[in-house]
């Protein structure tokens, strides 16, 4: 039984995307393949453009509307990134809670299955465990899988594979030959 204790979550329970609703899009599956992502150095690019565009943008034939679009899109992206952090924290808390609850449910099943088996053994009455047959079998799946793995590993150790013949040596005969 894994011990999973932690404090109650006290963070925000509501993620409000209203402020970015007009910027949200839902792409088709696979549409993000090949999309470009921000690279190292974006902060320096923003700083340089902010300094260079007013005095040198026109001389460099950089259209002002493209620079403005860049500013608008980076502002939207910053807002979206903030919301992604909020959603990510909510997902983290939901996932951790689900894992803990699943673990706790499995612990409860284990307690009930072992109680039924123990009582049936103690009272020498296998019929007491019969109504809990599915629960007992469910609970023992992990142990049965581990046993199979141990047996498989033991067999592999006991019967190591033949090393391949050295170059130029004839292949050893097999049992079927």
BAFI-3210 file (N, C-alpha, C; in Angstrom, 3 decimals, decimal comma, padded with zeros to 6 digits):
// residues 177
n [1|2|3|4|5|6|7|8|9|10|11|12|13|14|15|16|17|18|19|20|21|22|23|24|25|26|27|28|29|30|31|32|33|34|35|36|37|38|39|40|41|42|43|44|45|46|47|48|49|50|51|52|53|54|55|56|57|58|59|60|61|62|63|64|65|66|67|68|69|70|71|72|73|74|75|76|77|78|79|80|81|82|83|84|85|86|87|88|89|90|91|92|93|94|95|96|97|98|99|100|101|102|103|104|105|106|107|108|109|110|111|112|113|114|115|116|117|118|119|120|121|122|123|124|125|126|127|128|129|130|131|132|133|134|135|136|137|138|139|140|141|142|143|144|145|146|147|148|149|150|151|152|153|154|155|156|157|158|159|160|161|162|163|164|165|166|167|168|169|170|171|172|173|174|175|176|177]
n.u [000,838|000,702|001,742|000,050|-000,152|-001,171|-001,555|-004,777|-005,958|-005,669|-005,754|-006,953|-010,191|-011,499|-011,075|-010,980|-011,581|-012,593|-011,454|-009,778|-011,309|-012,017|-009,711|-009,159|-008,722|-009,676|-007,970|-007,812|-007,243|-003,814|-003,096|-001,197|001,220|004,433|004,349|005,828|007,834|008,464|011,787|014,973|015,962|013,926|013,150|015,213|014,878|012,378|013,062|015,028|013,533|011,662|013,314|014,543|012,588|011,075|012,899|014,259|012,779|011,218|013,204|014,344|012,463|010,448|007,211|004,989|002,511|003,017|004,817|003,148|001,208|002,805|003,311|000,683|000,055|002,045|001,308|-001,219|-000,383|001,105|-000,973|-002,427|-000,510|-000,342|-002,895|-002,659|-000,890|-002,518|-004,506|-002,888|-002,023|-004,476|-005,050|-002,917|-003,526|-006,017|-005,209|-003,417|-005,188|-006,979|-005,237|-004,557|-007,096|-007,754|-005,720|-006,472|-008,978|-008,159|-006,699|-008,803|-010,242|-008,342|-008,220|-010,845|-010,892|-008,826|-009,841|-012,121|-010,901|-009,224|-011,043|-012,515|-010,504|-009,726|-012,071|-012,296|-013,988|-014,504|-016,622|-017,398|-015,833|-016,630|-018,782|-017,288|-015,582|-014,918|-013,914|-011,725|-010,169|-009,698|-008,164|-005,859|-004,522|-002,185|-000,221|-000,230|000,671|003,242|004,340|004,336|006,169|008,487|008,849|009,259|011,625|013,328|013,347|014,576|017,124|017,979|018,055|020,046|020,382|021,899|025,138|025,848|027,331|030,839|032,301|032,556|032,381|030,461|026,883|025,370|023,503|019,946|017,341|015,286|016,488]
n.v [-001,177|002,050|005,040|007,900|010,981|014,312|017,875|019,504|020,855|024,243|026,118|027,953|027,088|027,558|028,050|030,601|031,338|033,409|035,917|035,386|034,255|035,053|034,632|031,979|028,899|025,897|023,481|021,129|017,568|016,768|019,132|020,742|019,720|020,311|022,962|026,063|026,896|028,995|030,120|030,034|033,173|034,984|037,108|038,933|039,551|040,845|043,088|044,288|044,846|046,645|048,799|049,288|049,500|052,039|054,033|052,835|050,969|051,667|052,370|049,875|048,621|047,270|046,473|048,540|047,513|044,806|044,670|045,698|043,691|041,630|042,595|042,559|039,831|038,667|039,709|038,526|035,867|035,793|036,136|033,788|031,874|032,329|031,462|028,803|027,891|028,046|026,170|023,911|023,539|022,961|020,553|019,004|018,811|017,514|015,087|014,066|013,795|011,894|009,680|009,218|008,592|006,300|004,600|004,460|003,210|000,743|-000,138|-000,458|-002,532|-004,550|-004,873|-005,828|-008,204|-009,702|-009,951|-011,548|-013,893|-014,570|-014,941|-017,092|-019,048|-019,155|-020,042|-022,400|-022,701|-022,590|-021,687|-019,238|-017,351|-017,552|-015,838|-013,610|-014,064|-012,882|-010,410|-011,222|-012,514|-010,347|-008,732|-010,266|-010,125|-008,559|-009,884|-012,378|-011,685|-010,783|-013,184|-014,726|-013,240|-013,554|-016,334|-016,510|-015,025|-016,641|-018,979|-018,009|-017,450|-020,018|-021,365|-020,313|-018,556|-019,992|-018,985|-017,130|-018,790|-018,522|-016,565|-018,314|-020,806|-023,856|-023,892|-024,979|-028,075|-028,132|-029,251|-030,220|-031,051]
n.w [000,000|-001,012|000,540|000,495|001,242|001,524|001,553|001,519|-001,522|-002,087|-003,982|-006,895|-008,037|-010,287|-013,665|-015,762|-018,990|-020,338|-020,898|-023,016|-024,936|-027,553|-028,903|-028,944|-030,669|-032,367|-033,612|-036,333|-035,970|-036,067|-037,279|-036,077|-036,679|-037,777|-037,096|-036,215|-033,386|-030,541|-030,164|-028,442|-027,175|-027,736|-026,070|-026,411|-029,109|-029,085|-027,591|-029,224|-031,575|-030,530|-030,005|-032,477|-034,549|-034,478|-035,440|-037,570|-038,953|-041,241|-043,102|-043,427|-044,856|-043,476|-043,038|-041,231|-040,347|-040,102|-038,001|-036,001|-035,962|-035,033|-032,423|-031,376|-031,564|-029,931|-027,469|-027,129|-027,073|-024,679|-022,816|-023,317|-022,604|-019,846|-019,083|-019,821|-017,867|-015,596|-016,267|-016,525|-013,880|-012,696|-014,039|-013,112|-010,364|-010,531|-011,754|-009,788|-007,653|-008,698|-009,002|-006,313|-005,261|-006,779|-005,856|-003,155|-003,405|-004,435|-002,229|-000,392|-001,634|-001,396|001,395|001,873|000,306|001,462|004,047|003,634|002,639|004,793|006,916|005,895|005,821|008,524|009,737|008,528|006,333|003,210|001,712|002,702|001,429|-001,168|-002,209|-002,755|-004,792|-007,345|-006,513|-004,950|-006,901|-008,611|-006,899|-006,657|-009,054|-009,545|-008,028|-009,290|-011,844|-011,216|-010,298|-012,662|-014,146|-012,564|-012,844|-015,615|-015,871|-014,323|-015,849|-018,138|-017,164|-016,436|-018,848|-020,908|-024,028|-026,960|-027,918|-030,912|-033,748|-034,401|-036,990|-039,982|-038,784|-038,721|-038,437|-035,418|-035,110|-034,822|-032,563|-034,109|-036,426]
ca.u [000,000|001,465|001,255|-000,118|-000,779|-000,821|-002,530|-005,904|-005,652|-006,281|-005,653|-008,159|-011,014|-012,135|-010,197|-011,848|-010,949|-013,395|-010,610|-009,077|-012,247|-011,993|-008,430|-009,040|-009,063|-009,685|-007,404|-008,102|-006,171|-002,628|-002,835|-000,044|002,452|005,243|004,219|007,047|007,724|009,385|013,151|015,744|016,327|012,760|013,147|016,159|014,257|011,355|013,755|015,661|012,500|011,091|014,278|014,926|011,478|010,692|013,848|014,898|011,877|010,836|014,391|014,593|011,275|009,614|005,892|004,533|001,396|003,564|005,347|001,999|000,623|003,726|003,042|-000,641|000,110|002,846|000,496|-002,208|000,335|001,417|-002,217|-002,732|000,470|-000,770|-004,049|-002,166|-000,338|-003,649|-005,113|-001,922|-002,079|-005,743|-004,889|-001,998|-004,282|-007,005|-004,503|-002,929|-006,355|-007,475|-004,287|-004,713|-008,384|-007,621|-004,893|-007,283|-009,985|-007,454|-006,414|-010,057|-010,513|-007,386|-008,669|-012,043|-010,556|-008,041|-010,728|-012,948|-010,028|-008,747|-012,162|-012,811|-009,426|-009,781|-013,241|-012,227|-015,230|-014,230|-017,860|-017,513|-015,147|-017,234|-019,496|-016,318|-014,638|-014,460|-013,112|-010,462|-009,394|-009,283|-007,117|-004,637|-003,949|-000,808|000,650|-000,127|001,521|004,609|004,768|004,635|007,409|009,596|009,043|009,828|013,018|014,070|013,536|015,553|018,440|018,306|018,240|020,553|020,420|023,189|025,805|025,922|028,620|031,851|032,310|033,251|032,045|029,137|025,791|025,092|022,202|018,852|016,689|014,399|017,270]
ca.v [000,000|003,292|006,074|009,141|012,034|015,653|018,860|019,818|021,874|025,513|027,042|028,314|025,986|028,017|028,586|031,415|031,640|034,457|037,020|034,975|033,447|035,448|034,229|030,527|028,167|024,443|022,960|019,744|016,647|016,761|020,444|021,394|019,103|021,228|024,347|026,640|027,221|030,027|029,657|030,799|034,524|035,802|038,350|039,856|039,974|041,836|044,315|044,890|045,402|047,818|049,897|049,544|049,787|053,448|054,832|052,144|050,014|052,110|052,273|048,453|048,140|046,402|047,118|048,823|046,643|043,500|044,847|045,827|042,356|040,914|043,064|042,062|038,377|038,305|040,038|037,446|034,647|035,897|035,876|032,358|031,126|032,448|030,575|027,424|027,557|027,808|024,891|022,844|023,292|022,277|019,171|018,326|018,516|016,492|013,811|013,587|013,371|010,643|008,620|008,909|007,911|004,944|003,863|004,215|002,219|-000,538|-000,528|-000,943|-003,858|-005,470|-005,140|-006,672|-009,529|-010,418|-010,269|-012,698|-015,067|-014,878|-015,477|-018,418|-019,950|-019,291|-020,832|-023,619|-022,710|-021,898|-021,105|-017,839|-016,500|-017,741|-014,668|-012,551|-014,692|-011,920|-009,416|-011,871|-012,718|-009,006|-008,278|-011,059|-009,967|-008,051|-010,944|-013,398|-011,140|-010,794|-014,581|-015,103|-012,565|-014,219|-017,636|-016,270|-014,615|-017,802|-019,856|-017,385|-017,637|-021,440|-021,836|-019,180|-018,817|-020,391|-017,864|-017,361|-019,386|-017,583|-016,484|-019,435|-022,074|-024,320|-023,669|-026,240|-028,618|-027,907|-030,498|-030,709|-031,517]
ca.w [000,000|-001,093|001,450|-000,266|002,028|001,093|002,019|000,651|-002,524|-001,701|-005,118|-007,616|-008,530|-011,514|-014,702|-016,600|-020,269|-020,973|-021,395|-024,242|-025,734|-028,962|-029,485|-028,903|-031,883|-032,218|-034,848|-036,699|-035,562|-036,916|-037,867|-035,444|-037,179|-038,561|-036,625|-035,655|-031,964|-030,073|-029,953|-027,457|-027,583|-028,100|-025,287|-027,064|-030,369|-028,742|-027,152|-030,393|-032,445|-029,865|-030,136|-033,862|-035,459|-034,628|-036,217|-038,691|-039,599|-042,582|-043,955|-043,684|-045,575|-042,639|-042,981|-039,867|-039,963|-039,717|-036,655|-035,097|-035,851|-034,140|-031,060|-030,970|-031,392|-028,751|-026,284|-027,010|-026,684|-023,250|-022,073|-023,486|-021,806|-018,447|-018,907|-019,895|-016,550|-014,697|-016,661|-016,217|-012,435|-012,442|-014,518|-012,180|-009,135|-010,876|-011,950|-008,494|-006,867|-009,281|-008,653|-004,893|-005,053|-007,325|-004,902|-001,954|-003,764|-004,516|-000,838|000,195|-002,219|-000,790|002,774|001,837|-000,231|002,473|005,169|003,240|002,572|006,135|007,689|005,350|006,250|009,975|010,104|007,718|005,567|001,953|001,206|003,127|000,456|-002,493|-002,746|-003,044|-005,713|-008,345|-005,796|-004,565|-008,126|-009,028|-005,989|-006,790|-010,394|-009,479|-007,517|-010,328|-012,901|-010,685|-010,273|-014,047|-014,525|-011,871|-013,490|-016,942|-015,663|-013,838|-016,999|-019,026|-016,544|-016,428|-020,214|-021,673|-025,460|-027,523|-028,586|-032,351|-034,139|-034,876|-038,439|-040,621|-038,137|-039,138|-037,493|-034,702|-035,462|-033,874|-032,147|-035,165|-037,567]
c.u [000,884|000,862|001,240|-000,880|-000,315|-001,880|-003,680|-005,472|-006,393|-006,215|-006,996|-008,882|-011,692|-011,062|-011,115|-011,097|-011,678|-012,515|-009,866|-010,001|-012,207|-010,704|-008,272|-009,473|-008,980|-009,227|-007,812|-006,955|-005,026|-002,254|-001,609|001,286|003,177|005,147|005,539|006,800|008,756|010,746|013,811|016,049|015,155|012,748|014,070|015,587|013,223|012,003|014,360|014,622|011,886|012,013|014,514|013,777|011,149|011,637|014,367|013,984|011,515|012,009|014,705|013,428|010,479|008,273|005,434|003,401|001,890|004,133|004,202|001,319|001,472|003,458|001,710|-000,590|000,945|002,095|-000,565|-001,545|000,675|000,183|-002,583|-001,787|000,127|-001,936|-003,629|-001,577|-001,445|-004,289|-004,190|-001,941|-003,371|-005,651|-003,977|-002,748|-005,330|-006,345|-004,012|-004,077|-006,893|-006,557|-004,439|-006,007|-008,356|-006,814|-005,707|-008,360|-009,344|-007,082|-007,668|-010,413|-009,603|-007,811|-009,864|-011,726|-009,789|-008,894|-011,571|-012,107|-009,601|-009,850|-012,500|-011,754|-009,506|-010,936|-013,316|-013,533|-015,010|-015,467|-018,041|-016,877|-015,806|-017,986|-018,557|-015,260|-014,064|-013,547|-011,750|-009,578|-008,858|-008,082|-005,802|-003,966|-002,491|000,163|000,834|000,771|002,987|005,162|005,136|005,955|008,612|009,890|009,722|011,299|013,877|014,336|014,593|016,972|018,890|018,629|018,747|020,601|021,832|023,842|025,876|027,281|029,565|031,853|033,130|032,944|030,667|028,120|025,509|023,697|021,178|018,199|015,819|015,169|017,721]
c.v [001,241|004,320|007,383|010,144|013,373|016,616|019,009|020,913|023,149|026,538|027,289|027,078|026,342|028,557|029,303|031,819|032,763|035,536|036,654|034,243|033,795|035,044|032,714|029,907|026,678|023,848|021,515|018,851|016,666|018,117|021,131|020,817|020,103|022,678|024,814|027,020|028,284|029,413|030,483|032,176|035,421|037,126|039,391|040,384|041,060|043,172|045,038|045,545|046,654|049,027|050,281|049,995|051,280|054,243|054,164|051,183|050,389|051,980|050,819|047,805|047,108|047,102|047,335|047,908|045,249|043,580|044,957|044,474|041,486|041,306|042,517|040,563|037,984|038,635|038,957|036,162|034,660|035,607|034,389|031,518|031,189|031,508|029,108|026,989|027,257|026,447|023,730|022,516|022,565|020,811|018,377|017,898|017,439|015,122|013,231|013,080|012,045|009,473|008,227|008,158|006,488|004,068|003,501|003,168|000,828|-001,046|-001,093|-002,333|-004,899|-005,851|-006,091|-008,082|-010,344|-010,803|-011,493|-013,970|-015,513|-015,508|-016,895|-019,428|-020,210|-020,187|-022,152|-023,814|-021,926|-021,233|-019,651|-016,889|-016,558|-016,523|-013,524|-013,020|-013,702|-010,880|-009,988|-012,058|-011,374|-008,542|-009,024|-010,923|-009,528|-009,113|-012,034|-012,937|-011,162|-012,214|-015,046|-014,495|-013,232|-015,574|-017,472|-015,890|-015,779|-018,776|-019,305|-017,534|-019,087|-021,956|-020,686|-019,528|-019,178|-019,167|-018,149|-017,954|-018,306|-017,628|-017,634|-020,778|-022,522|-024,076|-024,982|-026,759|-028,300|-029,228|-031,080|-031,260|-032,948]
c.w [000,000|-000,140|000,678|000,561|001,494|001,589|001,027|-000,318|-002,160|-002,829|-005,767|-008,137|-009,852|-012,447|-015,684|-017,867|-021,013|-021,580|-022,683|-025,207|-027,215|-029,666|-029,566|-030,224|-031,584|-033,544|-035,077|-036,217|-036,578|-037,486|-037,268|-035,929|-038,069|-038,122|-036,026|-034,200|-031,613|-029,765|-028,850|-028,024|-027,940|-027,333|-025,929|-028,375|-030,089|-028,382|-028,356|-031,305|-031,838|-030,015|-031,595|-034,760|-035,571|-035,530|-037,469|-039,448|-041,022|-043,546|-044,313|-044,430|-044,784|-042,507|-041,543|-039,417|-039,550|-038,305|-035,644|-034,893|-034,922|-032,690|-030,537|-030,685|-030,176|-027,469|-026,054|-026,521|-025,200|-022,400|-022,139|-022,629|-020,322|-018,160|-018,958|-018,552|-015,556|-014,985|-016,311|-014,724|-012,085|-012,877|-013,589|-010,922|-009,400|-011,046|-010,626|-007,622|-007,385|-008,929|-007,191|-004,641|-005,613|-006,376|-003,659|-002,214|-003,826|-003,118|-000,169|-000,331|-001,589|000,627|002,761|001,344|000,808|003,676|004,841|003,209|003,966|006,983|007,219|005,794|007,750|010,410|009,326|006,931|004,268|001,355|001,613|002,109|-000,919|-003,017|-003,157|-004,038|-006,734|-007,697|-005,422|-005,795|-008,643|-008,202|-006,203|-008,153|-010,372|-009,031|-008,571|-011,471|-012,462|-010,666|-011,675|-014,503|-013,869|-012,511|-014,844|-016,822|-015,193|-014,987|-017,949|-018,483|-016,639|-017,820|-021,076|-023,165|-025,913|-028,145|-030,084|-032,712|-034,640|-036,396|-039,022|-039,996|-038,609|-038,021|-036,782|-035,089|-034,385|-033,557|-033,249|-036,358|-037,379]
res [x|x|x|x|x|x|x|x|x|x|x|x|x|x|x|x|x|x|x|x|x|x|x|x|x|x|x|x|x|x|x|x|x|x|x|x|x|x|x|x|x|x|x|x|x|x|x|x|x|x|x|x|x|x|x|x|x|x|x|x|x|x|x|x|x|x|x|x|x|x|x|x|x|x|x|x|x|x|x|x|x|x|x|x|x|x|x|x|x|x|x|x|x|x|x|x|x|x|x|x|x|x|x|x|x|x|x|x|x|x|x|x|x|x|x|x|x|x|x|x|x|x|x|x|x|x|x|x|x|x|x|x|x|x|x|x|x|x|x|x|x|x|x|x|x|x|x|x|x|x|x|x|x|x|x|x|x|x|x|x|x|x|x|x|x|x|x|x|x|x|x|x|x|x|x|x|x]
***
